[in-house]
């Protein structure tokens, strides 16, 4: 089965590799059985997704790797058709822990390399067995790590061929600047993956990233599900926004597709996260229509700096990224 090439739209990264502009996000809340990650990732590849985003934190890399390998085995794709992203978690940011963390992900995935390996979050947590170490009061136990040294460890992973590209996630522009200005920098981050949607459009950070040839990758592009217990219940539900709904109606599309299309048209690589097969299939239709300049302006006007994923617990750490304006 050959996919319509428009589904393969890619952008070039600053290291010469290419990333598909539409990605499939595999994160699911803990109550979702891990076996579902296998099913939905296989399905996503079947309907045309070629960019798959996961992380050690999601605890599903075995299943996601199995899905990718089964789709390679049945001839749907070749390994080089798939762009797979993993992330180094906060408990592994000490430089000597970075490569072992990537090797653990590769072992879980049973893949020889990942296409992109990124620092998941700039706030280091104390290393150990648990992913979210907390003290007796339930406060996170932080570590202090120079992220420039973490970055050097990522550069070595790239040189070793364990990952094709390296980047960051949840960094503000000052944290990016620190790496860009690092003496002896060998590779720039290819991307910064951040929460980005019409209510938090990140226009300043996007401009900064573009000026440094860094791709902005959007997560939470459809807002947040109501079910998340740690989400602020007073926040508006993005997909019910009247402006998005009106634009969707006009184009005979869904509000979700309009939110995804918005990102693609502003040069943002966008992750669509869904565990619902009907919606996964629908999300790939983002390439079937175009928003007008007026539509784009109207969506720009929705920006209200609503951050669904603010990880408030880390607000006291000096590397907490969201105290800066962008």
ABEGO torsion letter per residue (X at the ends): XBBBAAAABBBBBAAGBBBBABBBBABBBAABBAAAAAAAAAAAAAAGBABBBBBAAAGAAAAAAAAAAAAAAAGABBAAABBBBBBBBAAAABAAAAAAAAAAAAAAAGBABBABBBBABABBBBBEABABBBBAAGBBBBBBBBAAAAAAAAAAAAAAGABABBBBBGBBAAAAAAAAABBGBABBBABBBBBBBAABAGAAAAAAAAAAGBBBBBBGAAEBBAABAABBAABBBAAABAAAAAAAAAAGBBAAAAAAAAAAAAGBBBBBBBABAAAAAAAAAAAABBBBAAAAAAAAAABAGBBABAGAAAAABAABAAABAX
